[in-house]
């Protein structure tokens, strides 16, 4: 088996399910691999289950780029829906199946492999490469937050995240806002609803009005912003008007729609409903998670350069949008002007699904493309291009 495929299989064989497994194990494995291949690397421990792996290869020019991949995966789901054990990579035909194969251990493995080859070559790239393997991306992003807090990130010309895009250019990603809406009303006998104030009904009305407003925002590759109820609870008994309710909203924003705008609109909606209820309703809004939307212009030099390199592989340089959030929202805090590109070998439609896979040729193509894009391929590898 080729060295790059061996590494991918090894990384896929280390379980790193968010909230269940010890994510430090995969950080430690990658760190040792890089050190064994003459790359300066270290593990950044966070707690008894979380750690990042950080590495750097200095460049000639003094300018830097950042490569990022996350270490964790989502749970396996119902294993009966899998054709093989999700924690054990299996090659079938032209694909490798395992949890994380697309999202995003293939992008992660490709970056680690190239850093190792570059370390062994003894050559310096034109631009320094900082690599951040981050934990907990699938939930709270504590890995990326730790890097930000410890000031490990340099001033960089580009943040490249190896999320699954099928080797297409991810030029925009939706932001994410999880809101908890608590509604207070007045209880009454179920036979006399006019004597009470139904907290569930007012909460639902607030959602309907917010949904109509949010879905009016759109983007050229991301489509419309969205909002949905993901959790709801409330009520006392089947014959009593509910005096309290709690609704969780999952909001996916697009560039041009930010958190402040959403909160201002929600405040206006709640104020209007308060008046409409005869001043008997009450509302409390709490932010449970927040990730900003990100985009890069099609006219940006990095986009043009990536597009040119992709076309040299006789592939179309297609631009796409990413609906899910990534660590880019955290890693660019305080330096929002840093260009971000999402670009990886995995398939976005396979993320979080049973029988997740990565195409072997797409994985190898991604490695070739990174060599070409960043001009980091020593002379002896030129034939692979």
C-alpha positions as CSV (number, residue, x, y, z in Angstrom):
1,X,0.0,0.0,0.0
2,X,1.2,3.5,-0.8
3,X,2.6,5.5,2.1
4,X,-0.2,8.2,1.9
5,X,-2.9,5.5,2.0
6,X,-1.2,3.7,4.9
7,X,-1.3,7.0,6.9
8,X,-5.0,7.6,6.0
9,X,-5.9,4.1,7.2
10,X,-4.0,4.6,10.4
11,X,-5.7,7.9,11.2
12,X,-9.1,6.4,10.4
13,X,-8.4,3.5,12.7
14,X,-8.0,5.8,15.8
15,X,-11.6,6.4,17.1
16,X,-12.2,10.1,17.9
17,X,-15.9,10.4,18.3
18,X,-16.7,13.8,19.8
19,X,-18.0,13.4,23.4
20,X,-17.0,9.7,23.6
21,X,-13.4,9.0,22.7
22,X,-10.1,10.4,23.9
23,X,-9.2,12.9,21.1
24,X,-5.7,13.2,22.6
25,X,-4.8,9.9,21.1
26,X,-5.1,11.0,17.5
27,X,-3.2,14.3,18.3
28,X,-0.4,12.2,19.9
29,X,-0.2,9.9,16.9
30,X,0.0,12.7,14.4
31,X,2.6,14.6,16.5
32,X,4.8,11.5,16.6
33,X,4.4,10.9,12.9
34,X,5.5,14.4,12.1
35,X,8.4,14.4,14.6
36,X,9.6,11.1,13.1
37,X,9.6,12.8,9.8
38,X,11.7,15.8,11.0
39,X,8.9,18.2,11.4
40,X,8.7,20.5,14.5
41,X,5.5,19.5,16.2
42,X,3.9,19.4,19.6
43,X,0.7,18.3,21.4
44,X,-1.3,21.1,23.0
45,X,-3.2,19.4,25.9
46,X,-6.5,21.0,27.0
47,X,-8.1,18.5,29.4
48,X,-8.3,14.8,30.1
49,X,-9.9,14.1,26.7
50,X,-9.0,17.0,24.4
51,X,-5.8,18.1,22.7
52,X,-4.6,19.8,19.6
53,X,-1.5,19.0,17.5
54,X,0.5,22.0,16.2
55,X,3.3,21.9,13.7
56,X,5.3,24.4,11.7
57,X,7.7,24.3,8.7
58,X,9.5,27.6,8.3
59,X,9.5,29.2,4.9
60,X,12.0,31.2,2.9
61,X,10.0,34.4,2.5
62,X,8.9,35.1,6.1
63,X,5.3,34.9,4.9
64,X,2.9,32.2,6.3
65,X,-0.1,30.2,5.5
66,X,-2.2,28.0,7.9
67,X,-3.5,24.5,7.2
68,X,-6.2,23.3,9.5
69,X,-8.0,20.0,9.9
70,X,-10.1,18.7,12.8
71,X,-9.4,15.5,14.7
72,X,-12.9,14.6,15.9
73,X,-15.8,12.9,14.1
74,X,-19.5,12.7,14.8
75,X,-20.9,9.4,16.3
76,X,-21.5,6.4,14.2
77,X,-25.2,6.4,14.4
78,X,-27.1,3.1,13.9
79,X,-24.4,0.6,13.1
80,X,-27.0,-1.6,11.4
81,X,-27.1,1.0,8.6
82,X,-23.4,0.4,8.0
83,X,-22.1,-2.3,5.7
84,X,-18.9,-2.5,7.7
85,X,-17.5,-1.5,11.1
86,X,-17.3,2.3,11.0
87,X,-14.2,2.4,13.3
88,X,-12.3,0.1,10.9
89,X,-11.4,1.5,7.4
90,X,-12.4,-0.9,4.6
91,X,-11.4,-0.6,1.0
92,X,-14.1,-1.6,-1.5
93,X,-13.5,-1.0,-5.2
94,X,-12.2,2.6,-5.5
95,X,-13.2,3.9,-2.1
96,X,-12.3,3.7,1.6
97,X,-15.2,3.5,4.0
98,X,-15.0,4.6,7.7
99,X,-16.4,7.2,10.0
100,X,-14.4,10.4,9.2
101,X,-13.3,9.2,5.7
102,X,-14.9,12.3,4.2
103,X,-15.4,14.6,7.2
104,X,-12.5,15.1,7.4
105,X,-9.7,12.6,8.2
106,X,-8.9,12.4,4.5
107,X,-8.1,16.1,4.3
108,X,-6.3,15.8,7.6
109,X,-4.2,12.8,6.6
110,X,-3.2,14.4,3.3
111,X,-1.9,17.5,5.0
112,X,0.0,15.5,7.6
113,X,1.5,13.3,4.8
114,X,2.7,16.2,2.8
115,X,4.2,17.9,5.9
116,X,6.1,14.7,6.7
117,X,7.4,14.4,3.1
118,X,8.4,18.0,3.2
119,X,10.2,17.5,6.5
120,X,12.1,14.5,5.1
121,X,13.1,16.4,2.0
122,X,14.9,19.0,4.1
123,X,13.6,21.7,1.7
124,X,12.0,24.9,2.8
125,X,8.8,26.0,1.2
126,X,8.5,29.6,-0.1
127,X,5.9,30.4,2.6
128,X,6.0,29.0,6.1
129,X,3.3,26.4,6.8
130,X,1.6,26.3,10.2
131,X,-0.5,23.2,10.8
132,X,-3.3,23.1,13.4
133,X,-5.0,19.7,14.0
134,X,-7.9,20.8,16.2
135,X,-10.2,18.9,18.6
136,X,-13.9,19.4,19.3
137,X,-14.7,21.0,16.0
138,X,-18.0,19.1,15.8
139,X,-19.4,20.8,19.0
140,X,-18.0,23.7,20.8
141,X,-14.7,24.3,19.1
142,X,-12.6,24.3,22.2
143,X,-9.5,23.3,20.2
144,X,-9.6,26.3,17.9
145,X,-10.4,28.5,20.9
146,X,-7.4,27.2,22.7
147,X,-5.1,28.1,19.8
148,X,-6.6,31.6,19.7
149,X,-6.2,32.1,23.5
150,X,-2.6,30.8,23.5
151,X,-1.8,33.1,20.5
152,X,-0.4,30.2,18.4
153,X,-1.7,31.5,15.1
154,X,0.6,33.7,13.1
155,X,-0.2,36.5,10.7
156,X,-1.1,34.5,7.6
157,X,-1.9,35.1,4.0
158,X,-4.4,32.2,3.9
159,X,-6.3,29.8,6.1
160,X,-6.8,26.5,4.3
161,X,-9.3,24.1,5.9
162,X,-9.4,20.6,4.5
163,X,-13.1,20.1,4.9
164,X,-14.9,17.9,2.4
165,X,-15.5,19.7,-0.9
166,X,-14.7,17.0,-3.4
167,X,-11.7,19.1,-4.5
168,X,-13.9,22.0,-5.4
169,X,-13.4,25.5,-4.1
170,X,-15.4,26.2,-1.0
171,X,-15.5,30.0,-1.2
172,X,-18.2,30.7,1.4
173,X,-19.5,29.0,4.5
174,X,-22.7,29.7,6.5
175,X,-22.5,30.9,10.0
176,X,-24.3,29.2,12.8
177,X,-26.3,30.6,15.7
178,X,-28.1,28.4,18.3
179,X,-30.6,30.4,20.2
180,X,-32.5,29.3,23.3
181,X,-35.9,31.1,23.5
182,X,-37.6,31.0,26.9
183,X,-41.2,32.2,26.9
184,X,-43.3,33.0,30.0
185,X,-47.0,33.2,30.0
186,X,-50.0,32.7,32.4
187,X,-51.6,29.4,33.2
188,X,-55.4,28.8,33.2
189,X,-57.9,26.0,33.0
190,X,-57.8,24.4,29.5
191,X,-61.5,25.2,29.1
192,X,-60.8,29.0,29.6
193,X,-57.8,29.7,27.5
194,X,-58.6,33.4,27.3
195,X,-57.9,33.7,31.0
196,X,-54.3,32.6,30.4
197,X,-51.4,33.4,28.1
198,X,-50.2,30.3,26.2
199,X,-46.4,30.4,26.3
200,X,-46.0,27.6,23.7
201,X,-48.2,29.4,21.2
202,X,-46.4,32.7,21.6
203,X,-43.1,30.9,21.3
204,X,-44.2,29.3,18.0
205,X,-45.4,32.7,16.7
206,X,-42.1,34.3,17.5
207,X,-40.4,31.5,15.5
208,X,-42.7,31.8,12.5
209,X,-42.1,35.6,12.3
210,X,-38.3,35.2,12.7
211,X,-38.2,32.4,10.1
212,X,-40.0,34.6,7.5
213,X,-37.4,37.4,8.1
214,X,-34.3,35.2,8.1
215,X,-35.1,33.3,5.0
216,X,-35.2,36.6,3.1
217,X,-31.4,36.7,3.2
218,X,-29.6,34.9,0.4
219,X,-26.1,34.3,-1.1
220,X,-24.9,33.4,-4.6
221,X,-23.4,30.0,-3.6
222,X,-24.9,29.4,-0.2
223,X,-28.6,29.9,-1.0
224,X,-30.9,31.3,1.7
225,X,-30.3,31.6,5.4
226,X,-32.3,29.1,7.4
227,X,-33.8,28.6,10.8
228,X,-35.5,25.6,12.3
229,X,-36.7,24.4,15.7
230,X,-34.5,21.6,16.9
231,X,-35.8,21.2,20.5
232,X,-39.0,22.3,22.2
233,X,-40.5,21.7,25.7
234,X,-43.2,23.2,27.8
235,X,-46.6,22.6,29.3
236,X,-48.0,21.4,32.6
237,X,-50.9,19.1,31.9
238,X,-53.2,18.3,29.0
239,X,-56.0,20.5,30.5
240,X,-53.9,23.5,31.5
241,X,-52.7,26.5,29.5
242,X,-48.9,26.3,29.5
243,X,-47.2,29.2,31.4
244,X,-43.7,28.4,30.2
245,X,-41.9,27.1,27.1
246,X,-38.4,26.6,25.9
247,X,-37.5,26.4,22.2
248,X,-34.1,25.8,20.6
249,X,-33.4,27.4,17.3
250,X,-30.7,26.4,14.8
251,X,-30.0,29.4,12.6
252,X,-27.7,29.2,9.6
253,X,-26.6,32.7,8.5
254,X,-25.1,33.9,5.2
255,X,-22.7,36.8,4.7
256,X,-24.7,40.0,5.2
257,X,-26.7,38.6,8.1
258,X,-24.9,38.7,11.4
259,X,-25.7,37.8,15.0
260,X,-26.5,41.4,16.0
261,X,-29.0,41.7,13.3
262,X,-30.7,38.5,14.3
263,X,-30.9,39.5,18.0
264,X,-32.2,42.9,17.1
265,X,-35.0,41.4,15.0
266,X,-35.8,38.8,17.7
267,X,-36.0,41.6,20.2
268,X,-38.4,43.5,18.0
269,X,-40.6,40.4,17.5
270,X,-40.8,39.6,21.2
271,X,-41.6,43.2,22.0
272,X,-44.5,43.2,19.5
273,X,-45.8,39.9,20.9
274,X,-45.6,41.2,24.4
275,X,-47.9,44.1,23.4
276,X,-50.2,41.8,21.5
277,X,-50.5,39.5,24.5
278,X,-51.8,42.3,26.7
279,X,-48.3,42.5,28.3
280,X,-48.8,39.1,29.9
281,X,-46.0,37.3,27.9
282,X,-42.3,37.4,28.6
283,X,-39.3,36.4,26.6
284,X,-35.7,35.6,27.3
285,X,-33.1,34.9,24.5
286,X,-29.8,33.1,25.2
287,X,-27.0,32.4,22.7
288,X,-25.8,28.8,23.0
289,X,-23.4,28.8,20.1
290,X,-22.2,31.4,17.6
291,X,-20.1,31.1,14.4
292,X,-19.9,33.9,11.8
293,X,-20.4,33.4,8.1
294,X,-17.3,33.6,5.9
295,X,-16.6,34.2,2.2
296,X,-13.8,35.1,-0.2
297,X,-14.2,36.9,-3.5
298,X,-13.9,35.0,-6.7
299,X,-11.5,37.8,-7.8
300,X,-9.1,37.1,-4.9
301,X,-5.6,36.1,-6.0
302,X,-5.7,32.9,-3.9
303,X,-9.0,31.8,-5.6
304,X,-7.5,32.5,-9.0
305,X,-4.4,30.6,-8.2
306,X,-6.3,27.6,-6.8
307,X,-8.5,27.7,-9.9
308,X,-5.6,27.7,-12.3
309,X,-3.9,24.7,-10.5
310,X,-7.2,22.7,-10.5
311,X,-7.6,23.4,-14.3
312,X,-4.1,22.1,-14.8
313,X,-5.4,18.7,-13.6
314,X,-8.0,19.0,-16.4
315,X,-10.7,19.5,-13.9
316,X,-13.2,22.4,-13.8
317,X,-12.5,25.0,-11.0
318,X,-16.0,25.0,-9.5
319,X,-16.9,27.3,-6.7
320,X,-19.3,26.0,-4.0
321,X,-20.7,27.1,-0.7
322,X,-20.6,25.1,2.6
323,X,-23.7,25.0,4.7
324,X,-22.0,23.7,7.9
325,X,-19.8,25.7,10.2
326,X,-16.0,25.1,10.6
327,X,-13.2,26.2,12.9
328,X,-12.6,29.1,10.4
329,X,-15.2,31.2,12.3
330,X,-13.0,30.9,15.5
331,X,-9.5,30.9,14.0
332,X,-10.2,34.2,12.2
333,X,-11.6,36.1,15.2
334,X,-9.8,39.4,15.5
335,X,-8.4,39.0,11.9
336,X,-11.6,38.8,9.9
337,X,-9.8,40.0,6.8
338,X,-7.7,36.8,6.6
339,X,-8.7,34.9,3.4
340,X,-10.3,31.5,4.1
341,X,-10.7,28.6,1.6
342,X,-12.4,25.3,2.3
343,X,-10.8,22.6,0.1
344,X,-10.6,18.9,0.7
345,X,-10.9,15.5,-0.9
346,X,-13.9,14.2,1.0
347,X,-17.5,14.4,-0.3
348,X,-19.7,16.9,1.5
349,X,-22.8,14.9,0.9
350,X,-21.3,11.9,2.8
351,X,-20.6,13.8,6.0
352,X,-22.3,12.4,9.1
353,X,-23.9,9.6,7.1
354,X,-23.6,5.8,7.4
355,X,-21.2,4.2,4.9
356,X,-19.1,7.4,4.8
357,X,-16.3,7.1,2.2
358,X,-13.6,8.9,0.4
359,X,-12.6,8.2,-3.2
360,X,-9.0,7.0,-3.3
361,X,-8.1,8.9,-6.5
362,X,-9.7,12.1,-5.1
363,X,-7.5,11.7,-2.0
364,X,-4.4,11.3,-4.2
365,X,-5.5,14.2,-6.5
366,X,-5.8,16.4,-3.4
367,X,-2.2,15.7,-2.4
368,X,-1.0,16.5,-6.0
369,X,-3.0,19.7,-6.0
370,X,-1.5,20.9,-2.6
371,X,1.9,20.2,-4.0
372,X,1.2,22.3,-7.1
373,X,-0.7,25.1,-5.3
374,X,2.0,25.7,-2.7
375,X,5.0,24.7,-4.8
376,X,6.2,22.3,-2.1
377,X,7.0,19.3,-4.2
378,X,10.7,18.5,-4.2
379,X,12.2,17.7,-7.6
380,X,12.1,14.0,-7.0
381,X,8.3,14.1,-6.7
382,X,7.7,16.1,-9.9
383,X,6.7,13.0,-11.8
384,X,3.6,12.6,-9.6
385,X,2.2,15.8,-11.1
